[in-house]
């Protein structure tokens, strides 16, 4: 029988207090098989990776990026760390199902009893109005011999972590804006030459139907984009039939990208709605050597205080990986105003948009006459229970250097924090977008629409510049005059005004002006080449083939030199 390791090394930031309103209902079933993700430190065998602030401070013209293979080889988990941690796990009866050196991640499985024993926690069942979940009390611990090698453990806690930032008006308008019309109003630059980057979407519930996509893009006279699905931690494309639920989120994201970045391949990473699911989906997208997305759009989130410190740290590390590889990450800033829906009404911001390494996307109410903007103000329909743009000041992330001249106010607790959002676009469901969800045309809004809209714009800007923007935040603040300023309105906590504000950030896009401002600091783009004619035929979504798992009990295989992700079997658990 497996012996318990001494719980010696505590993992900083791994504590997860129970949800408010949760009650303990005893021990989690001891024999239930669980899988957790163990993250390792970067290899110490090469020079340290430059801090993300240093990478971000480089002008666009001076930026160069590592390929995914180069990054994995230089900055992935070391073979020595993988071997030591694997040996410790196997010795105590756990299974190592997969090793991904690029992500520095091990997928570890075993009965709940042995998982809890190894990581020094008692796994408990909690009952909560939102449903039961698995949790624990106190910090996670690991054996002393691997304490310096392990930096995070996810999957011991299974509480629902994220919510959609999608809104449907209580009394929906008869007609929503066609998505290309809004792109034209925001002066999206033309697609000049070459291919658009692949765009990743992270989704934590719901799904889409090929027939919905075919109907939507046919209505716009556009070809259906190539959509690839990737399952993470057992999640799949699983439509619910509820257009106001997660299906609306997923299909809004896909339809927004496909309408504004035609020709871009879209990769949808479906993951469980947990901290583990979020971190695993994000790191898989950043280090995906098969689909190689250049942009990651996230339309889900929740108040930053509801995340563990190790999750915020893991995102920071993942964003540093992304910056080194030229990958841009964007996230919606939330739909419940300056409180982000906190029951106490305390002002707070939404994570992951609150991370300074993510382009946070806020919301406006946009009135158009054709493709001309008649008016644009902060989106705030809280008095009608229809939401408002999130925004405010982080109490966890310090003020980044790129916001040093933005006059960000102090956080509610006095902390000099990161201001949210960075940018904005139309999000009011009363001036929302016409989309096709679960067999019907609906009008949707929310900052969920803004993240993929800006992702499409980032793709088109990179296309025109013949260079990816990568970590975009430091590039945009010096050219704040290229944005359309939003100076009217509030989000029940902060007011709009000249310059950056905690409702709409720098403002909404003027795509051509942004391109001209960025181009002044970037190499000249090659002359345009004729683009092939788009086919109107529908392209069914493709599903990525799951990696094969090793047979339990088979002998370990060596990790091939330069391979970023391999299967690494271990002994069967007892």
N, C-alpha and C positions, 0 to 999 in steps of 0.2 A: 504494500500500500504506500502511496506517495507520502513523503514526510513534509512537514510545513517548514518553509524557510523563515529565518528570523526576520521580522519586519523592521529592518534597520534604516534604510534610506528612504526618506519621505520625498515625494515629488511636489515641488512648490506649485501652488495654485491649483491643486487637484481637488480641493474640497468642493462639495456640492450640497449646500443646505437643502432640506426638503422644500418643495413648492409650498407657497402660502395656501393654507386650507387642506394640505395633505395630511393623512393620518397613517401611521405605521400599522401594517396588517401582518406582521410576522416575517419569518425568513422566506427568502425566495426559494422555490423548489430546488433542492440540492442537486438533483440528477439532471436538471435541464441543461442541454448543451448550449454553450454560449461562445460567441466569437468576439474578440476585442482587437483593437488596433494599437500596437505598441510603436511609438516613434522614437528613433534614435538620433543622437547628435550628428552633426556633420563630420565628415572625415577630417582627421587632423593630419592627413598625409600630404596636403598641399597648402598653398597660401590661403589665408582667410578670404572669404567672399567679402567684397567691398560693401560697407553699410548701404542700405537702401537710400539714405539721404544723399550719399555721395553719387550713387547711380542716378538719382533723380535730378541732381544739380547739373548734370551734363547737358549742354545744348543738344538739340535733336541732331544737328549736323555732326556732332562728335560721338554719338552713341554707336556702339557696336554690341552685338548680342551673341551669346553662346547658343549653339544648337542644343537640343535636348540630350543628345548623346554626349556632347562635350561636358554639359553640366553634370550629368550623372557620373561621369568618370572623375571629374574634379571635386565635386561637392556632395555626392551621394554618401550613404552610409559606408563606412569602411568594412572590408571583409572581416577584419579582426573583431570589430564590434558585433557584426552579425553572428559570427561563430560563437562568441562568448555568451551573448544574450540567448541565442538558440539553445546552446548547451545547458544553460541554467533552467530554461523553460522545460526542455525535454527531460532533464534529470528529475524534475518534480512532477512528471506525468502529464504535461500539456503538449499540445500539437502545434507545430508551426506550419500552417497551410500554405503561406505565400510569403516571399521576401521580395520587396521592391526597393532596391538600393537607391534609385533616384528619389523616390518619395521618403526614403529612410524609414520605411514602414514594414512591420511584420504583422501578418494576420494570424492570431493565436486563438486556438480553440480548446475547449475542455468542459467538463461538468461544472456547474456553478459553484459547487463545493470547493473544487480544486482551483478554480479561477479566483474566488474570493480569498482562499488561503494563500495563494502565491502573492497576490497584491495587497495582502494585509488588511482586508476590509470584510465586514459582514454584509452580504448582499440581502437587501430587504425589499419587501413588497410595500408600496405606498398606494393607498386609495385616494383619488382626487376627483373632483367634479368632471374634469376633462377625460378621466379614465385612469386605470391603474398603470403604474410604471415601476421599474426596478431602480433602486437607489442604494446609497450607502452613507455612512456617517464618518466624518474625519478625512484625513488625507490618504491618498494611495501610497503604498510602500512597496519597495522591491528589495531583493536580497542585496547585501552590501557589495558583492562582487560585480554587480552590473549597475550600481547606483549612478555612476558618472556617465554611463553610456545611454541610459533611458531618459528621455526628456518629456514624454507624455504618454498617457494611457487613456483610450477612449472606448466606450462600449459597456463599462460597468454600470452606467446610468442610462436609462432608456426613456426619460421624460420627453414629451413633444417639445421641440426646441424652437421651431420657426413657424411663422404664419405668413400667409399670402398678403401682398400689398395691392390687392385688386379691389375695385369698387364698381358697383352697378347702382345707378340712381334709383331711389325709391319710386319715382315716376320717370321711367326712362324716356329720353327724347325720341321723337319719331324716327329721326335719322341721325346717325353719327357721322363724324368726318371720315372720308376715305383716307386711309393712312398715307398714300402718296401725296394727297393734298396738303397734309400737315408738313411733310418733308419739303414740299415746294415752298410753303410759307416760311419755313426755317432756312430756306436757301441752301439745301443740301447740294454740295458740288457734284458734278457729273462723274460717273465712273469712267476714268480716262483710258486705262490700258492694263493688260494683265489680269490676274485673278484677285478677287477679294480674299481676305484671310478667312479661314474657318472660324466660326463663332460658336462658342460653347454656351449652353444654358444649363443651369443647375436647378433641378426640380425635385421637390420633396413630397410628392403626392400627385394623384390624378394622372392624366395622360391625354393623348390626342388620337384622332382617327384620320386615316389617309383620305377618307371621303370628305371630311370637313375641309382639309387643306385643298383638295381638288376643287371643291365648290368655291372656296374663298378666292383662290388665285385666278380661277376662271373668270370670276366677277370683275377682276382687275385687268384681265388680259395679260397676265403674267404666267410664266412657267412655274410649276411647283418646284420649290427648291429641293435639293437633296437633303434629306433629314436622316441622320444616323442616331440610333438610340444605344446608350451604354448603361447597363445595369450595374449599380454599385451596392455592395453589401446585401444582395438578394432582391433589391427593388427592381421593378419593371415598369414599362409603359402600361398604366392601368386606368383607363378612363372610368369615371364614376357616373357619367350621365348628368351631372349637375353643372350647368353652364356658369353658375355663380360661385362654384367651389374651385377646387384645384384644377379641374379641366380648363376653366376659364383662364387661369394663370398660365398653364402650359401652352394652350393654343394662342392666347394673346401674344406670348413671347415669340412663338414660332412665326406667327403671321406678321408681326411687326418687323422682325428681322427680314423675312422673305420679301416683304413689300418695299422696304427701304434699302436693302442691300441685295438686290436680285443677283443671283449667280453665286452667292456665298453658300458654302456648305454649312449646315447647322447640325451640331452634335448635342443631343439632349442627354444629360447625365441624370438618371433617376436614382435617388438614394432615399433611405429612411429618414424620417423627420426627427433626427436626434443630433446631438453634438458630433457623435462619431460619423453619422451619415454626412453631415456638412463638411467636416474636415476631410473625410475620405473622398467625397465627390470633388471638392476643390483641388486637392493635391493630385487626384487622378487626371483631372482636366489639364492642369499645368504641366504634368509630366507625361501626357499621352503621346507616345511616339508614333502611334498608328494614325490618329486623326489630327494631331498637332494643331489645336486651336490657337489662334493668335489673340483672341479676345474672349473674356469670360463675363457673362451677364447674369446677375443674381437679382431676382425679383422678390425674394423672401427675406425675412429678418425678424428680430424681436429686440426688446430693450436690452441695452448692453449690460445692465446689471444682472440680467438673468443668465449670463454666460459665465463659465468658469474662467479663471485667469489663464489656465493652461490652453483653453480654446482660443482666447485672444492672442496668446503668444504663438500658438500654432499657425494662426492666420498670418501673423506678422512674418514668420519664417517662410510660409508659402508665398506670400506676396514678394518677399525678397527673391525667392526662386524665380517668380514670374518676371520681375523687373530685369533680372539678369538674362532672361531669355526673350525679352521684348514683348511680353504678354501683358495686355491691359485688363484690369479687373474693375467692373462697375457694379453698383448695388443701389436698389431703391432705398429712399430715406424714411419710408413709413407713411401711413395713411391716417394717423390718429392725432395729428397736430403735435404741438411742442411737448405734450406729456407722453407721447407714444403709447397711449392707452393705459398707462399705469393707473390702477384704481384710486390711488391716493391723489392723483392729479399732479404729482411732482414732475417738474420738467426733466426730461431725459431724452436721450437720442437712441436711434436704432442701430444695431450691429447686424451685419458687417459694414454698413455705410459709414459708421463712425470711425472706422479704421482710417488713418491718414494714408494708407497704401491702397485705398479703394476710392474710385471716383464716385462720390455720393450724389444721388440724383433726386432732386426735389420736384415739386409740382406746381403748376399754374392753372388758371382758367383762361382759355384762349378763345377769342371771338374773331372769326374770319369773314371776309367778304371775298369769295373765290379763294385765291391764294394770298390775299393781302391781309395783314394783321390789322384789325380794327382796334382791339384792346387786349391787354394781357395783364393779369393781376395775380396775386398769390391765391392759390386754391384753398378756400376755407369754407366748407359747408357743415361745420360741426353743429351749428344751430338746427340744421335739418337732419342731423344724424347721418350725414353722407360723407364724413371724413374731411381731412385737411392734410396738407403736406407736413411731413415730419421735418424736424430741424431744430438745432440748438447747439449746445456745447458739451463735449465729452467730459466725463469725470474720470475716465480711465486712460485716455490717450492725450499726451501733452501736445501743446500747440506746435505744429510742424513749421519748419523754416519757411516753406512756401506761403504760409499764411501770416508771416510776421508783420506784413504791412496791411493786413485785411481788417484790422480793428475788431477782432473777434472779442466779444464780451467775456467776462469771467463766467465759469460754470456756476450753477446754483450753489455749490458748496465752496465757491471761491477759487477753485482750481483753474489754472491757466491752461485750458484744454483746446483740443482740435474742434474747429467749427464745422458744422454740417448744415446743408449739403454743399457741394462744390458747384453744381450746375443744376439746371431745371428744364422742364418742358411741360406741355399740356398734360394734365392729369385729372381734371375735374370730370367726373362721369356725366355731368350735364352737358359738357362739351366734348364728350368722349369719342372713341373710335369705333367704327362699324367693323365688327369681326364676325366670324362664323364658328360657333361653338356647339358641339353636341347636336348637330343637325338644324340649327337655327341661327339667324342673324341677330346679334345682340349688340348693344352699345356699352362698352366698358371703359373705365378709367382707372385712376390710382397711379401711385408712383411705380407700380409694376410695369406700366406702359413706358415710363421714362427711361428706365435702365436699358431695355432693348433698343429704344429709339436712339439713345446716345451711343449704344454699341454699334449700331448701323452707321451712325455718323463717323465714329472713330475709324471704322473699316473704310469708309469712303475717303476720309482725310488721308489715311495711310496709303490708300491706292493712288491718290493724286500726288502724294509726296514720294512715292516709290520707297517708303520706309515705314515700318510700324512705329506707332507712337510709344508703345510700351508703357512705362510708368508715366501717366499723362498729367497728373496733378501739378507737378512743378512747371510743366510747359504752359499750362493754361493761365495761371495767376498773373504772370508778367504781361499777358495780352488781354487783360480783363476788358479793355475798351472794345474788343472784337465781339463782345456779347451784347445782347439786347437787355438792358437793365430793367429789372422789375422793381418799381418803387412804391407800389400801392398794395395795401393789404397786410394781413398778419396771420399767424398760425396759433393764436391764443397763447402766446408766450413771448414771441418776438415779432417785430414789425419789419416790413420791407423798407428800403431806402437806397440812396445812391451807393454804388460800390457793392462789395460783398455783404450779404445779409443772411441771417439764420433761417430764412424761409426759402429763398430761391438761389442762394449762393451767388455766383458771379452773374447769373442771369440765364436767359435762354439763347439758343444758338442762332447766329448769323453765319451759316456754313461757309459761304464764299469769303466773308471777311476773316473768319477763323483760318481758313486755308491760306489766304494771303499773308496773314500774320505769322503762321507757322512756317510757311515757305521761305520767309525772309531769313529764317535760322536753319534751313535745311538744304541739302544738295538739290540742284535742279532735277526735276523729274524727266525721265526719257520721253521722247515724243510719242504721242498716242498712236497705237496701232489699231486697225479696224477690229472691232469686237465681233465674234461669231454671232449669227442670228439666234435669238433664244427660241427654243421650241416650246409651244404651249402645252405639250403633252405632260400629263401628270407623272411624277416620279415617286413611286411608293417609298415609304420610309424603310431604311435598312436597319437591321439590328446587328450590333457588333457581336461577334462570336465570343462567348465567355471563355476565359482561359481555363485550360484543363487542370484540375487539381491532381496532385500526386496521390497514389494509393497509400493509405495509411500503413505504416510499418515498412515501407520500401526504404532502401538505403539512401542517405543524403547524396545529392548530386552536387558537384562543384559549380560555383557561379562563374559563367563565362566572362572573360575580360571584356569590359565595356558594355556589358548587358545591363540595362537599367532596371529590368524587372524579370524575376524568374520565380518558378515554384521551388520551394525548399521544404521537403517533407521532414517529419520528425516521428519519433516513436509513438505508438498508440498509447492513449491515456488509460489509466486504470480505473 
